[in-house]
């Protein structure tokens, strides 16, 4: 079966597959809508530290994390932020058992765990899929960049076992599964 694929650099490919990044920015558009495989290009990276998040998203996230009333702070949090925190928590449970999160900033312990345990986000692999439901130019999403086409991503899914050793291509391309 032939599937449409888009290559996206890490960590953004994983952020799409986990439902954290719901807009992909491109300088071009396509008439295609439907199932879209996500190919992780570039180098394999560890769980993304906060520099990969939009500035206003990052500020909002840290403000919530540092709030004294956690229940109130997270009550109206965007779903993508909750997914990011869930992914951070799962990463900690698996890789950060020996990292002191009470005294270390999450970005620091993620880097320390990466040194010890290796990369978490593969590259040169098809890592998941989603649905390309629309393309607009006026998305208000935190990840939307100005002067781009905003590819609206829905129904993200991360594969348990990525399809490895796959070279990417520019624009949309096809892959046989």
N, C-alpha and C positions, 0 to 999 in steps of 0.2 A: 504494500500500500504506500502510495506517495503522500507525503505530508509537507506542508509549507513550514519553513523554519526561518527564524531571525537570529542572527548572532549578536550577542550583547556581552560587553566586557563584565568580568567579575569586579566587584561584588553585586553589581546591579542585576545580573542574570538571576542570582539566588534571591535577591530582594523581590524580584518579580514573581518567581515561583513560590515564595512563601506568602505572597499577597501583601507585602509591605509597600512595594512600589507598584502603583496601579496605573501609572502613565509612563510610556516610553517616548522619549523625544527623538524625533527624526527630522531631517531637512527635506524629506520627500514623503509622498503619500502613496497609497495603493488603493485599488478598488476592492482588494481581497478583504473578506471578513470571514471569521470562523476559527477553527482550531489552528493553533500556532505552536510549534515546538520551539523551546528556548535553548539555544546553543550558547554555552559559556565560552567566550573567547578570551584572549589575553592570557595572563598568568594566573595560576591557582593562588587564592588568597585565604587568609584566615577570616573568621567572622568579622564583618566590617566594623572598624572603629567608627566613632561618631563623625569623623571628617567626611564620610561618604553620604551623610544625611544632609538635606537642605538646612540652611542656617536657622530658619524660623522653627522647623521641626525639632532640630537639636536643642534649641533654647527651651522650647515647650517641654520636651522630654526631660531635660535636666531639672527644670523647675518642678515638675511633678515628682521626680525621683527624690528631690531634696525637701519636699513638703512635709511638715509635721503631721498633717492630717491626711494620711495616705488614702483613706476611703473616699474622702471628698475630692482629693486631687485627681483620682482616676475615674471618677463617676462619669464624666462626659468626654473621656479621652477618645480620639479617633480609633477605629478598629485597627488601622495599620500600625499605630503606635503600640497598641496592646499586643499585636502579633510580633512586633520587634522585641518587646520586653519578654514575651514568652520564649522567643528564639534565644535571647540572651540568657534567660534562666535555664533552658535546656542545655545550652552550651556550657554554662557553669557547672551544672550537675554532672555532665559527662567529662569535661576537660579541666575544670577549675577546682577540683576537690582540695588541692593543696595551696590554693591562692587565698589570701586573706582579703575578702571583699569588704570587710568593715573598714579597712584603712586604705585600700587601693581603689583608684578610679577604674570603672569597668574596662576602659580602653587599655589600661596598663595590664590588668590581669589577663585580658584576651591575648595581648602580645606575648606575655610570659607563658601562657598555656600553649600558644602556637610554637614557641621555641622548643617546648618540651614534647608536645604531642604531634606537631605537624599541621598541615593545611586542612581546613574544613570545607572549603568551597572549591570544587574541581574546575578545571578549565580544559578546553579542547574536548568538550563532551556535551551531549544533549542531556540536560539535567531535569527537564520538566516540560510542562505545556500549559497553555492558557487559551483563552478565547480572545481574539481581536474583535471587539464588538463595535468600535467606531473610531474615527479619526477626526479630531477637531483642532482648532487653533486657539481656543479661548478657555482651556481648562484652568480651574482655580486650584488644582491639586498642588500640594507642597513640592512635589517632584517636577512639576511642569516648568519648562524653561521658556523664556520669551523668544519670539521669532522662530518657533518650531511647530511642526505638526505634532499633536499630542495623540499618540496611539493609546486608546482606552483599553485596558487589560481587565478581563473578568475571568472568573473560574480558574484561578491558578492552581497548579498541582506540581509537587516536587516528586520526582521519581526516587524510589528507594535505592535503585541501582542505576546510576547514569549510564548512558551509552557512551563509552569512552573512546578516545583516539579518533575523534571526528574533527576534521579541519573545517573551519567556518568559511563563509563567503560574504561579500557585500550584498546589500539589498536582500530581498526575499529569495530563498532558494528551496529546493526540494530534497527530501531525504526519504529513502525507502525503508520502511520498517517491516 
